[in-house]
């Protein structure tokens, strides 16, 4: 009888952990609003990947381009 209670507690803990992993994954993978500006790609004729590796994050080229616009 004691073994059944222990097994039930272990399974309940594992189910709770699995649910927590699913919820955390859903939060991390939820769609985010795009912050990239497609008009820059249209003006320059370059693909978005020229300045971005994972939009909206800029790569080194994109950072330099952004700095050049502020001058």
PQR file of N, CA, C, O and H, with PARSE charges and radii, in Angstrom:
ATOM      1  N   UNK A   1       0.817  -1.192   0.000 -0.4000 1.5000
ATOM      2  CA  UNK A   1       0.000   0.000   0.000 -0.0000 2.0000
ATOM      3  C   UNK A   1       0.861   1.256   0.000  0.5500 1.7000
ATOM      4  O   UNK A   1       0.556   2.222  -0.700 -0.5500 1.4000
ATOM      5  N   UNK A   2       1.934   1.244   0.782 -0.4000 1.5000
ATOM      6  CA  UNK A   2       2.836   2.391   0.865 -0.0000 2.0000
ATOM      7  C   UNK A   2       3.494   2.648  -0.491  0.5500 1.7000
ATOM      8  O   UNK A   2       3.667   3.801  -0.886 -0.5500 1.4000
ATOM      9  H   UNK A   2       2.181   0.460   1.351  0.4000 1.0000
ATOM     10  N   UNK A   3       3.863   1.576  -1.209 -0.4000 1.5000
ATOM     11  CA  UNK A   3       4.486   1.718  -2.522 -0.0000 2.0000
ATOM     12  C   UNK A   3       3.547   2.408  -3.505  0.5500 1.7000
ATOM     13  O   UNK A   3       4.000   3.205  -4.327 -0.5500 1.4000
ATOM     14  H   UNK A   3       3.723   0.639  -0.888  0.4000 1.0000
ATOM     15  N   UNK A   4       2.263   2.122  -3.440 -0.4000 1.5000
ATOM     16  CA  UNK A   4       1.283   2.747  -4.331 -0.0000 2.0000
ATOM     17  C   UNK A   4       1.186   4.249  -4.059  0.5500 1.7000
ATOM     18  O   UNK A   4       1.056   5.044  -4.991 -0.5500 1.4000
ATOM     19  H   UNK A   4       1.895   1.474  -2.772  0.4000 1.0000
ATOM     20  N   UNK A   5       1.249   4.635  -2.786 -0.4000 1.5000
ATOM     21  CA  UNK A   5       1.191   6.060  -2.445 -0.0000 2.0000
ATOM     22  C   UNK A   5       2.430   6.798  -2.949  0.5500 1.7000
ATOM     23  O   UNK A   5       2.343   7.918  -3.452 -0.5500 1.4000
ATOM     24  H   UNK A   5       1.354   3.990  -2.029  0.4000 1.0000
ATOM     25  N   UNK A   6       3.572   6.150  -2.804 -0.4000 1.5000
ATOM     26  CA  UNK A   6       4.822   6.760  -3.275 -0.0000 2.0000
ATOM     27  C   UNK A   6       4.785   6.908  -4.790  0.5500 1.7000
ATOM     28  O   UNK A   6       5.161   7.951  -5.325 -0.5500 1.4000
ATOM     29  H   UNK A   6       3.642   5.240  -2.395  0.4000 1.0000
ATOM     30  N   UNK A   7       4.334   5.871  -5.478 -0.4000 1.5000
ATOM     31  CA  UNK A   7       4.259   5.913  -6.937 -0.0000 2.0000
ATOM     32  C   UNK A   7       3.282   6.986  -7.396  0.5500 1.7000
ATOM     33  O   UNK A   7       3.550   7.685  -8.373 -0.5500 1.4000
ATOM     34  H   UNK A   7       4.028   5.024  -5.044  0.4000 1.0000
ATOM     35  N   UNK A   8       2.163   7.128  -6.713 -0.4000 1.5000
ATOM     36  CA  UNK A   8       1.179   8.153  -7.052 -0.0000 2.0000
ATOM     37  C   UNK A   8       1.779   9.541  -6.866  0.5500 1.7000
ATOM     38  O   UNK A   8       1.559  10.422  -7.696 -0.5500 1.4000
ATOM     39  H   UNK A   8       1.945   6.561  -5.919  0.4000 1.0000
ATOM     40  N   UNK A   9       2.521   9.745  -5.808 -0.4000 1.5000
ATOM     41  CA  UNK A   9       3.157  11.041  -5.557 -0.0000 2.0000
ATOM     42  C   UNK A   9       4.201  11.350  -6.625  0.5500 1.7000
ATOM     43  O   UNK A   9       4.304  12.489  -7.081 -0.5500 1.4000
ATOM     44  H   UNK A   9       2.700   9.029  -5.134  0.4000 1.0000
ATOM     45  N   UNK A  10       4.968  10.354  -7.023 -0.4000 1.5000
ATOM     46  CA  UNK A  10       5.982  10.550  -8.069 -0.0000 2.0000
ATOM     47  C   UNK A  10       5.323  10.915  -9.393  0.5500 1.7000
ATOM     48  O   UNK A  10       5.764  11.835 -10.083 -0.5500 1.4000
ATOM     49  H   UNK A  10       4.885   9.429  -6.654  0.4000 1.0000
ATOM     50  N   UNK A  11       4.264  10.190  -9.744 -0.4000 1.5000
ATOM     51  CA  UNK A  11       3.563  10.471 -11.001 -0.0000 2.0000
ATOM     52  C   UNK A  11       2.907  11.846 -10.984  0.5500 1.7000
ATOM     53  O   UNK A  11       2.898  12.535 -12.004 -0.5500 1.4000
ATOM     54  H   UNK A  11       3.906   9.443  -9.185  0.4000 1.0000
ATOM     55  N   UNK A  12       2.361  12.253  -9.853 -0.4000 1.5000
ATOM     56  CA  UNK A  12       1.745  13.569  -9.750 -0.0000 2.0000
ATOM     57  C   UNK A  12       2.803  14.658  -9.914  0.5500 1.7000
ATOM     58  O   UNK A  12       2.560  15.666 -10.578 -0.5500 1.4000
ATOM     59  H   UNK A  12       2.368  11.693  -9.024  0.4000 1.0000
ATOM     60  N   UNK A  13       3.962  14.459  -9.317 -0.4000 1.5000
ATOM     61  CA  UNK A  13       5.057  15.421  -9.461 -0.0000 2.0000
ATOM     62  C   UNK A  13       5.538  15.507 -10.901  0.5500 1.7000
ATOM     63  O   UNK A  13       5.810  16.599 -11.400 -0.5500 1.4000
ATOM     64  H   UNK A  13       4.159  13.641  -8.777  0.4000 1.0000
ATOM     65  N   UNK A  14       5.645  14.372 -11.567 -0.4000 1.5000
ATOM     66  CA  UNK A  14       6.084  14.347 -12.962 -0.0000 2.0000
ATOM     67  C   UNK A  14       5.067  15.031 -13.864  0.5500 1.7000
ATOM     68  O   UNK A  14       5.445  15.742 -14.795 -0.5500 1.4000
ATOM     69  H   UNK A  14       5.424  13.485 -11.161  0.4000 1.0000
ATOM     70  N   UNK A  15       3.791  14.825 -13.600 -0.4000 1.5000
ATOM     71  CA  UNK A  15       2.742  15.470 -14.397 -0.0000 2.0000
ATOM     72  C   UNK A  15       2.778  16.983 -14.203  0.5500 1.7000
ATOM     73  O   UNK A  15       2.613  17.741 -15.158 -0.5500 1.4000
ATOM     74  H   UNK A  15       3.484  14.247 -12.844  0.4000 1.0000
ATOM     75  N   UNK A  16       2.993  17.412 -12.975 -0.4000 1.5000
ATOM     76  CA  UNK A  16       3.099  18.844 -12.701 -0.0000 2.0000
ATOM     77  C   UNK A  16       4.293  19.461 -13.406  0.5500 1.7000
ATOM     78  O   UNK A  16       4.195  20.564 -13.943 -0.5500 1.4000
ATOM     79  H   UNK A  16       3.127  16.796 -12.199  0.4000 1.0000
ATOM     80  N   UNK A  17       5.413  18.764 -13.408 -0.4000 1.5000
ATOM     81  CA  UNK A  17       6.621  19.255 -14.075 -0.0000 2.0000
ATOM     82  C   UNK A  17       6.395  19.318 -15.586  0.5500 1.7000
ATOM     83  O   UNK A  17       6.808  20.281 -16.232 -0.5500 1.4000
ATOM     84  H   UNK A  17       5.492  17.868 -12.971  0.4000 1.0000
ATOM     85  N   UNK A  18       5.754  18.317 -16.145 -0.4000 1.5000
ATOM     86  CA  UNK A  18       5.466  18.317 -17.583 -0.0000 2.0000
ATOM     87  C   UNK A  18       4.563  19.486 -17.947  0.5500 1.7000
ATOM     88  O   UNK A  18       4.773  20.139 -18.969 -0.5500 1.4000
ATOM     89  H   UNK A  18       5.419  17.535 -15.620  0.4000 1.0000
ATOM     90  N   UNK A  19       3.571  19.752 -17.127 -0.4000 1.5000
ATOM     91  CA  UNK A  19       2.674  20.884 -17.384 -0.0000 2.0000
ATOM     92  C   UNK A  19       3.441  22.196 -17.325  0.5500 1.7000
ATOM     93  O   UNK A  19       3.202  23.086 -18.142 -0.5500 1.4000
ATOM     94  H   UNK A  19       3.400  19.222 -16.296  0.4000 1.0000
ATOM     95  N   UNK A  20       4.353  22.331 -16.380 -0.4000 1.5000
ATOM     96  CA  UNK A  20       5.159  23.546 -16.266 -0.0000 2.0000
ATOM     97  C   UNK A  20       6.043  23.740 -17.496  0.5500 1.7000
ATOM     98  O   UNK A  20       6.209  24.865 -17.969 -0.5500 1.4000
ATOM     99  H   UNK A  20       4.547  21.608 -15.717  0.4000 1.0000
ATOM    100  N   UNK A  21       6.605  22.660 -18.010 -0.4000 1.5000
ATOM    101  CA  UNK A  21       7.447  22.738 -19.209 -0.0000 2.0000
ATOM    102  C   UNK A  21       6.614  23.170 -20.413  0.5500 1.7000
ATOM    103  O   UNK A  21       7.066  23.991 -21.211 -0.5500 1.4000
ATOM    104  H   UNK A  21       6.470  21.747 -17.626  0.4000 1.0000
ATOM    105  N   UNK A  22       5.415  22.633 -20.552 -0.4000 1.5000
ATOM    106  CA  UNK A  22       4.530  23.004 -21.667 -0.0000 2.0000
ATOM    107  C   UNK A  22       4.156  24.483 -21.585  0.5500 1.7000
ATOM    108  O   UNK A  22       4.189  25.184 -22.596 -0.5500 1.4000
ATOM    109  H   UNK A  22       5.048  21.967 -19.903  0.4000 1.0000
ATOM    110  N   UNK A  23       3.806  24.956 -20.410 -0.4000 1.5000
ATOM    111  CA  UNK A  23       3.436  26.366 -20.245 -0.0000 2.0000
ATOM    112  C   UNK A  23       4.632  27.263 -20.538  0.5500 1.7000
ATOM    113  O   UNK A  23       4.486  28.267 -21.236 -0.5500 1.4000
ATOM    114  H   UNK A  23       3.779  24.386 -19.589  0.4000 1.0000
ATOM    115  N   UNK A  24       5.802  26.926 -20.025 -0.4000 1.5000
ATOM    116  CA  UNK A  24       6.999  27.728 -20.277 -0.0000 2.0000
ATOM    117  C   UNK A  24       7.325  27.749 -21.770  0.5500 1.7000
ATOM    118  O   UNK A  24       7.692  28.792 -22.311 -0.5500 1.4000
ATOM    119  H   UNK A  24       5.921  26.111 -19.459  0.4000 1.0000
ATOM    120  N   UNK A  25       7.195  26.612 -22.428 -0.4000 1.5000
ATOM    121  CA  UNK A  25       7.438  26.563 -23.871 -0.0000 2.0000
ATOM    122  C   UNK A  25       6.466  27.424 -24.650  0.5500 1.7000
ATOM    123  O   UNK A  25       6.851  28.082 -25.616 -0.5500 1.4000
ATOM    124  H   UNK A  25       6.898  25.765 -21.989  0.4000 1.0000
ATOM    125  N   UNK A  26       5.207  27.426 -24.237 -0.4000 1.5000
ATOM    126  CA  UNK A  26       4.207  28.246 -24.924 -0.0000 2.0000
ATOM    127  C   UNK A  26       4.515  29.724 -24.762  0.5500 1.7000
ATOM    128  O   UNK A  26       4.316  30.504 -25.695 -0.5500 1.4000
ATOM    129  H   UNK A  26       4.894  26.891 -23.451  0.4000 1.0000
ATOM    130  N   UNK A  27       4.995  30.118 -23.598 -0.4000 1.5000
ATOM    131  CA  UNK A  27       5.334  31.528 -23.373 -0.0000 2.0000
ATOM    132  C   UNK A  27       6.533  31.935 -24.219  0.5500 1.7000
ATOM    133  O   UNK A  27       6.527  33.001 -24.835 -0.5500 1.4000
ATOM    134  H   UNK A  27       5.156  29.485 -22.841  0.4000 1.0000
ATOM    135  N   UNK A  28       7.547  31.103 -24.249 -0.4000 1.5000
ATOM    136  CA  UNK A  28       8.760  31.419 -24.999 -0.0000 2.0000
ATOM    137  C   UNK A  28       8.493  31.456 -26.500  0.5500 1.7000
ATOM    138  O   UNK A  28       9.040  32.300 -27.210 -0.5500 1.4000
ATOM    139  H   UNK A  28       7.551  30.238 -23.748  0.4000 1.0000
ATOM    140  N   UNK A  29       7.663  30.551 -26.977 -0.4000 1.5000
ATOM    141  CA  UNK A  29       7.427  30.446 -28.419 -0.0000 2.0000
ATOM    142  C   UNK A  29       6.246  31.277 -28.913  0.5500 1.7000
ATOM    143  O   UNK A  29       5.909  31.223 -30.095 -0.5500 1.4000
ATOM    144  H   UNK A  29       7.219  29.865 -26.401  0.4000 1.0000
ATOM    145  N   UNK A  30       5.619  32.037 -28.035 -0.4000 1.5000
ATOM    146  CA  UNK A  30       4.478  32.861 -28.445 -0.0000 2.0000
ATOM    147  C   UNK A  30       4.938  33.908 -29.466  0.5500 1.7000
ATOM    148  O   UNK A  30       6.030  34.460 -29.333 -0.5500 1.4000
ATOM    149  H   UNK A  30       5.893  32.081 -27.074  0.4000 1.0000
ATOM    150  N   UNK A  31       4.128  34.179 -30.467 -0.4000 1.5000
ATOM    151  CA  UNK A  31       4.511  35.165 -31.474 -0.0000 2.0000
ATOM    152  C   UNK A  31       4.753  36.539 -30.851  0.5500 1.7000
ATOM    153  O   UNK A  31       4.036  36.967 -29.947 -0.5500 1.4000
ATOM    154  H   UNK A  31       3.241  33.730 -30.576  0.4000 1.0000
ATOM    155  N   UNK A  32       5.764  37.205 -31.350 -0.4000 1.5000
ATOM    156  CA  UNK A  32       6.096  38.552 -30.901 -0.0000 2.0000
ATOM    157  C   UNK A  32       5.825  39.523 -32.049  0.5500 1.7000
ATOM    158  O   UNK A  32       5.986  39.158 -33.214 -0.5500 1.4000
ATOM    159  H   UNK A  32       6.347  36.857 -32.085  0.4000 1.0000
ATOM    160  N   UNK A  33       5.421  40.739 -31.741 -0.4000 1.5000
ATOM    161  CA  UNK A  33       5.195  41.705 -32.814 -0.0000 2.0000
ATOM    162  C   UNK A  33       6.525  42.056 -33.495  0.5500 1.7000
ATOM    163  O   UNK A  33       7.548  42.228 -32.833 -0.5500 1.4000
ATOM    164  H   UNK A  33       5.290  41.035 -30.795  0.4000 1.0000
ATOM    165  N   UNK A  34       6.490  42.158 -34.803 -0.4000 1.5000
ATOM    166  CA  UNK A  34       7.690  42.510 -35.555 -0.0000 2.0000
ATOM    167  C   UNK A  34       8.011  43.985 -35.347  0.5500 1.7000
ATOM    168  O   UNK A  34       7.117  44.832 -35.328 -0.5500 1.4000
ATOM    169  H   UNK A  34       5.658  42.019 -35.341  0.4000 1.0000
ATOM    170  N   UNK A  35       9.286  44.277 -35.192 -0.4000 1.5000
ATOM    171  CA  UNK A  35       9.710  45.657 -35.000 -0.0000 2.0000
ATOM    172  C   UNK A  35      10.614  46.113 -36.136  0.5500 1.7000
ATOM    173  O   UNK A  35      11.062  47.260 -36.148 -0.5500 1.4000
ATOM    174  H   UNK A  35      10.012  43.590 -35.208  0.4000 1.0000
ATOM    175  N   UNK A  36      10.884  45.240 -37.079 -0.4000 1.5000
ATOM    176  CA  UNK A  36      11.713  45.612 -38.213 -0.0000 2.0000
ATOM    177  C   UNK A  36      10.927  46.546 -39.122  0.5500 1.7000
ATOM    178  O   UNK A  36       9.698  46.497 -39.170 -0.5500 1.4000
ATOM    179  H   UNK A  36      10.521  44.308 -37.069  0.4000 1.0000
ATOM    180  N   UNK A  37      11.651  47.396 -39.840 -0.4000 1.5000
ATOM    181  CA  UNK A  37      11.022  48.374 -40.713 -0.0000 2.0000
ATOM    182  C   UNK A  37      11.220  47.952 -42.169  0.5500 1.7000
ATOM    183  O   UNK A  37      12.300  48.162 -42.721 -0.5500 1.4000
ATOM    184  H   UNK A  37      12.650  47.436 -39.801  0.4000 1.0000
ATOM    185  N   UNK A  38      10.205  47.365 -42.801 -0.4000 1.5000
ATOM    186  CA  UNK A  38      10.386  46.882 -44.178 -0.0000 2.0000
ATOM    187  C   UNK A  38      10.637  48.002 -45.179  0.5500 1.7000
ATOM    188  O   UNK A  38      11.139  47.745 -46.273 -0.5500 1.4000
ATOM    189  H   UNK A  38       9.327  47.195 -42.352  0.4000 1.0000
ATOM    190  N   UNK A  39      10.301  49.231 -44.829 -0.4000 1.5000
ATOM    191  CA  UNK A  39      10.528  50.332 -45.776 -0.0000 2.0000
ATOM    192  C   UNK A  39      12.019  50.534 -46.028  0.5500 1.7000
ATOM    193  O   UNK A  39      12.405  50.961 -47.116 -0.5500 1.4000
ATOM    194  H   UNK A  39       9.893  49.441 -43.940  0.4000 1.0000
ATOM    195  N   UNK A  40      12.860  50.236 -45.043 -0.4000 1.5000
ATOM    196  CA  UNK A  40      14.309  50.363 -45.252 -0.0000 2.0000
ATOM    197  C   UNK A  40      14.765  49.341 -46.294  0.5500 1.7000
ATOM    198  O   UNK A  40      15.565  49.666 -47.172 -0.5500 1.4000
ATOM    199  H   UNK A  40      12.547  49.889 -44.159  0.4000 1.0000
ATOM    200  N   UNK A  41      14.269  48.126 -46.204 -0.4000 1.5000
ATOM    201  CA  UNK A  41      14.622  47.107 -47.192 -0.0000 2.0000
ATOM    202  C   UNK A  41      14.138  47.529 -48.584  0.5500 1.7000
ATOM    203  O   UNK A  41      14.824  47.299 -49.580 -0.5500 1.4000
ATOM    204  H   UNK A  41      13.619  47.862 -45.491  0.4000 1.0000
ATOM    205  N   UNK A  42      12.968  48.139 -48.645 -0.4000 1.5000
ATOM    206  CA  UNK A  42      12.442  48.597 -49.935 -0.0000 2.0000
ATOM    207  C   UNK A  42      13.302  49.732 -50.498  0.5500 1.7000
ATOM    208  O   UNK A  42      13.576  49.767 -51.698 -0.5500 1.4000
ATOM    209  H   UNK A  42      12.411  48.326 -47.836  0.4000 1.0000
ATOM    210  N   UNK A  43      13.727  50.661 -49.632 -0.4000 1.5000
ATOM    211  CA  UNK A  43      14.555  51.791 -50.087 -0.0000 2.0000
ATOM    212  C   UNK A  43      15.921  51.335 -50.570  0.5500 1.7000
ATOM    213  O   UNK A  43      16.426  51.820 -51.583 -0.5500 1.4000
ATOM    214  H   UNK A  43      13.504  50.633 -48.658  0.4000 1.0000
ATOM    215  N   UNK A  44      16.518  50.398 -49.838 -0.4000 1.5000
ATOM    216  CA  UNK A  44      17.880  49.981 -50.168 -0.0000 2.0000
ATOM    217  C   UNK A  44      17.926  48.853 -51.186  0.5500 1.7000
ATOM    218  O   UNK A  44      18.957  48.626 -51.820 -0.5500 1.4000
ATOM    219  H   UNK A  44      16.108  50.005 -49.016  0.4000 1.0000
ATOM    220  N   UNK A  45      16.810  48.143 -51.344 -0.4000 1.5000
ATOM    221  CA  UNK A  45      16.786  47.001 -52.250 -0.0000 2.0000
ATOM    222  C   UNK A  45      17.464  45.766 -51.668  0.5500 1.7000
ATOM    223  O   UNK A  45      17.701  44.790 -52.379 -0.5500 1.4000
ATOM    224  H   UNK A  45      15.973  48.328 -50.829  0.4000 1.0000
ATOM    225  N   UNK A  46      17.772  45.810 -50.382 -0.4000 1.5000
ATOM    226  CA  UNK A  46      18.430  44.694 -49.708 -0.0000 2.0000
ATOM    227  C   UNK A  46      17.394  43.848 -48.973  0.5500 1.7000
ATOM    228  O   UNK A  46      16.354  44.364 -48.563 -0.5500 1.4000
ATOM    229  H   UNK A  46      17.579  46.604 -49.805  0.4000 1.0000
ATOM    230  N   UNK A  47      17.665  42.559 -48.801 -0.4000 1.5000
ATOM    231  CA  UNK A  47      16.746  41.727 -48.008 -0.0000 2.0000
ATOM    232  C   UNK A  47      16.865  42.088 -46.526  0.5500 1.7000
ATOM    233  O   UNK A  47      17.882  42.637 -46.102 -0.5500 1.4000
ATOM    234  H   UNK A  47      18.510  42.139 -49.134  0.4000 1.0000
ATOM    235  N   UNK A  48      15.861  41.790 -45.761 -0.4000 1.5000
ATOM    236  CA  UNK A  48      15.871  42.076 -44.317 -0.0000 2.0000
ATOM    237  C   UNK A  48      17.063  41.417 -43.634  0.5500 1.7000
ATOM    238  O   UNK A  48      17.600  41.945 -42.661 -0.5500 1.4000
ATOM    239  H   UNK A  48      15.036  41.344 -46.105  0.4000 1.0000
ATOM    240  N   UNK A  49      17.474  40.255 -44.152 -0.4000 1.5000
ATOM    241  CA  UNK A  49      18.585  39.523 -43.543 -0.0000 2.0000
ATOM    242  C   UNK A  49      19.920  40.236 -43.699  0.5500 1.7000
ATOM    243  O   UNK A  49      20.903  39.831 -43.079 -0.5500 1.4000
ATOM    244  H   UNK A  49      17.037  39.826 -44.943  0.4000 1.0000
ATOM    245  N   UNK A  50      19.981  41.278 -44.501 -0.4000 1.5000
ATOM    246  CA  UNK A  50      21.221  42.063 -44.611 -0.0000 2.0000
ATOM    247  C   UNK A  50      21.532  42.727 -43.268  0.5500 1.7000
ATOM    248  O   UNK A  50      22.693  42.803 -42.866 -0.5500 1.4000
ATOM    249  H   UNK A  50      19.182  41.607 -45.005  0.4000 1.0000
ATOM    250  N   UNK A  51      20.493  43.209 -42.575 -0.4000 1.5000
ATOM    251  CA  UNK A  51      20.673  43.909 -41.298 -0.0000 2.0000
ATOM    252  C   UNK A  51      20.264  43.078 -40.087  0.5500 1.7000
ATOM    253  O   UNK A  51      20.668  43.381 -38.965 -0.5500 1.4000
ATOM    254  H   UNK A  51      19.550  43.147 -42.902  0.4000 1.0000
ATOM    255  N   UNK A  52      19.470  42.038 -40.304 -0.4000 1.5000
ATOM    256  CA  UNK A  52      18.928  41.262 -39.191 -0.0000 2.0000
ATOM    257  C   UNK A  52      19.333  39.799 -39.285  0.5500 1.7000
ATOM    258  O   UNK A  52      19.342  39.203 -40.362 -0.5500 1.4000
ATOM    259  H   UNK A  52      19.142  41.792 -41.216  0.4000 1.0000
ATOM    260  N   UNK A  53      19.671  39.232 -38.120 -0.4000 1.5000
ATOM    261  CA  UNK A  53      19.871  37.786 -38.066 -0.0000 2.0000
ATOM    262  C   UNK A  53      18.594  37.134 -37.572  0.5500 1.7000
ATOM    263  O   UNK A  53      18.205  36.080 -38.075 -0.5500 1.4000
ATOM    264  H   UNK A  53      19.663  39.716 -37.245  0.4000 1.0000
ATOM    265  N   UNK A  54      17.934  37.744 -36.594 -0.4000 1.5000
ATOM    266  CA  UNK A  54      16.657  37.285 -36.051 -0.0000 2.0000
ATOM    267  C   UNK A  54      15.860  38.531 -35.682  0.5500 1.7000
ATOM    268  O   UNK A  54      15.936  39.002 -34.548 -0.5500 1.4000
ATOM    269  H   UNK A  54      18.249  38.600 -36.186  0.4000 1.0000
ATOM    270  N   UNK A  55      15.084  39.075 -36.646 -0.4000 1.5000
ATOM    271  CA  UNK A  55      14.358  40.324 -36.373 -0.0000 2.0000
ATOM    272  C   UNK A  55      13.616  40.281 -35.052  0.5500 1.7000
ATOM    273  O   UNK A  55      13.025  39.253 -34.722 -0.5500 1.4000
ATOM    274  H   UNK A  55      15.022  38.693 -37.568  0.4000 1.0000
ATOM    275  N   UNK A  56      13.624  41.348 -34.292 -0.4000 1.5000
ATOM    276  CA  UNK A  56      14.119  42.684 -34.627 -0.0000 2.0000
ATOM    277  C   UNK A  56      15.580  42.911 -34.295  0.5500 1.7000
ATOM    278  O   UNK A  56      16.059  44.037 -34.431 -0.5500 1.4000
ATOM    279  H   UNK A  56      14.104  42.184 -34.560  0.4000 1.0000
ATOM    280  N   UNK A  57      16.317  41.885 -33.862 -0.4000 1.5000
ATOM    281  CA  UNK A  57      17.727  42.068 -33.484 -0.0000 2.0000
ATOM    282  C   UNK A  57      18.575  42.374 -34.709  0.5500 1.7000
ATOM    283  O   UNK A  57      18.515  41.677 -35.722 -0.5500 1.4000
ATOM    284  H   UNK A  57      15.929  40.970 -33.751  0.4000 1.0000
ATOM    285  N   UNK A  58      19.371  43.441 -34.589 -0.4000 1.5000
ATOM    286  CA  UNK A  58      20.255  43.832 -35.680 -0.0000 2.0000
ATOM    287  C   UNK A  58      21.591  43.103 -35.569  0.5500 1.7000
ATOM    288  O   UNK A  58      22.084  42.843 -34.471 -0.5500 1.4000
ATOM    289  H   UNK A  58      19.419  44.007 -33.766  0.4000 1.0000
ATOM    290  N   UNK A  59      22.166  42.778 -36.724 -0.4000 1.5000
ATOM    291  CA  UNK A  59      23.522  42.252 -36.739 -0.0000 2.0000
ATOM    292  C   UNK A  59      24.481  43.449 -36.809  0.5500 1.7000
ATOM    293  O   UNK A  59      24.028  44.592 -36.738 -0.5500 1.4000
ATOM    294  H   UNK A  59      21.766  42.990 -37.616  0.4000 1.0000
ATOM    295  N   UNK A  60      25.775  43.217 -36.946 -0.4000 1.5000
ATOM    296  CA  UNK A  60      26.764  44.307 -36.962 -0.0000 2.0000
ATOM    297  C   UNK A  60      26.498  45.265 -38.123  0.5500 1.7000
ATOM    298  O   UNK A  60      26.580  46.481 -37.952 -0.5500 1.4000
ATOM    299  H   UNK A  60      26.142  42.289 -37.004  0.4000 1.0000
ATOM    300  N   UNK A  61      26.183  44.729 -39.296 -0.4000 1.5000
ATOM    301  CA  UNK A  61      25.901  45.581 -40.449 -0.0000 2.0000
ATOM    302  C   UNK A  61      24.692  46.482 -40.164  0.5500 1.7000
ATOM    303  O   UNK A  61      24.717  47.674 -40.470 -0.5500 1.4000
ATOM    304  H   UNK A  61      26.117  43.740 -39.435  0.4000 1.0000
ATOM    305  N   UNK A  62      23.652  45.914 -39.588 -0.4000 1.5000
ATOM    306  CA  UNK A  62      22.453  46.685 -39.269 -0.0000 2.0000
ATOM    307  C   UNK A  62      22.713  47.757 -38.227  0.5500 1.7000
ATOM    308  O   UNK A  62      22.179  48.861 -38.331 -0.5500 1.4000
ATOM    309  H   UNK A  62      23.632  44.946 -39.340  0.4000 1.0000
ATOM    310  N   UNK A  63      23.527  47.451 -37.225 -0.4000 1.5000
ATOM    311  CA  UNK A  63      23.887  48.450 -36.209 -0.0000 2.0000
ATOM    312  C   UNK A  63      24.630  49.612 -36.857  0.5500 1.7000
ATOM    313  O   UNK A  63      24.352  50.773 -36.556 -0.5500 1.4000
ATOM    314  H   UNK A  63      23.961  46.554 -37.141  0.4000 1.0000
ATOM    315  N   UNK A  64      25.574  49.305 -37.747 -0.4000 1.5000
ATOM    316  CA  UNK A  64      26.322  50.365 -38.435 -0.0000 2.0000
ATOM    317  C   UNK A  64      25.410  51.202 -39.317  0.5500 1.7000
ATOM    318  O   UNK A  64      25.547  52.424 -39.373 -0.5500 1.4000
ATOM    319  H   UNK A  64      25.799  48.362 -37.992  0.4000 1.0000
ATOM    320  N   UNK A  65      24.479  50.549 -40.007 -0.4000 1.5000
ATOM    321  CA  UNK A  65      23.534  51.275 -40.854 -0.0000 2.0000
ATOM    322  C   UNK A  65      22.664  52.198 -40.003  0.5500 1.7000
ATOM    323  O   UNK A  65      22.421  53.346 -40.373 -0.5500 1.4000
ATOM    324  H   UNK A  65      24.368  49.556 -39.961  0.4000 1.0000
ATOM    325  N   UNK A  66      22.199  51.694 -38.867 -0.4000 1.5000
ATOM    326  CA  UNK A  66      21.365  52.488 -37.972 -0.0000 2.0000
ATOM    327  C   UNK A  66      22.126  53.727 -37.473  0.5500 1.7000
ATOM    328  O   UNK A  66      21.571  54.824 -37.418 -0.5500 1.4000
ATOM    329  H   UNK A  66      22.397  50.761 -38.566  0.4000 1.0000
ATOM    330  N   UNK A  67      23.411  53.534 -37.108 -0.4000 1.5000
ATOM    331  CA  UNK A  67      24.228  54.663 -36.666 -0.0000 2.0000
ATOM    332  C   UNK A  67      24.412  55.683 -37.781  0.5500 1.7000
ATOM    333  O   UNK A  67      24.426  56.887 -37.526 -0.5500 1.4000
ATOM    334  H   UNK A  67      23.862  52.642 -37.153  0.4000 1.0000
ATOM    335  N   UNK A  68      24.553  55.210 -39.010 -0.4000 1.5000
ATOM    336  CA  UNK A  68      24.761  56.129 -40.139 -0.0000 2.0000
ATOM    337  C   UNK A  68      23.529  56.986 -40.406  0.5500 1.7000
ATOM    338  O   UNK A  68      23.648  58.096 -40.926 -0.5500 1.4000
ATOM    339  H   UNK A  68      24.541  54.231 -39.217  0.4000 1.0000
ATOM    340  N   UNK A  69      22.351  56.485 -40.058 -0.4000 1.5000
ATOM    341  CA  UNK A  69      21.120  57.249 -40.251 -0.0000 2.0000
ATOM    342  C   UNK A  69      20.985  58.389 -39.252  0.5500 1.7000
ATOM    343  O   UNK A  69      20.308  59.379 -39.530 -0.5500 1.4000
ATOM    344  H   UNK A  69      22.254  55.584 -39.635  0.4000 1.0000
ATOM    345  N   UNK A  70      21.624  58.262 -38.091 -0.4000 1.5000
ATOM    346  CA  UNK A  70      21.509  59.272 -37.041 -0.0000 2.0000
ATOM    347  C   UNK A  70      22.441  60.451 -37.245  0.5500 1.7000
ATOM    348  O   UNK A  70      22.343  61.434 -36.511 -0.5500 1.4000
ATOM    349  H   UNK A  70      22.175  57.458 -37.865  0.4000 1.0000
ATOM    350  N   UNK A  71      23.334  60.391 -38.207 -0.4000 1.5000
ATOM    351  CA  UNK A  71      24.296  61.479 -38.442 -0.0000 2.0000
ATOM    352  C   UNK A  71      23.679  62.619 -39.203  0.5500 1.7000
ATOM    353  O   UNK A  71      24.352  63.611 -39.482 -0.5500 1.4000
ATOM    354  H   UNK A  71      23.414  59.592 -38.804  0.4000 1.0000
TER
END
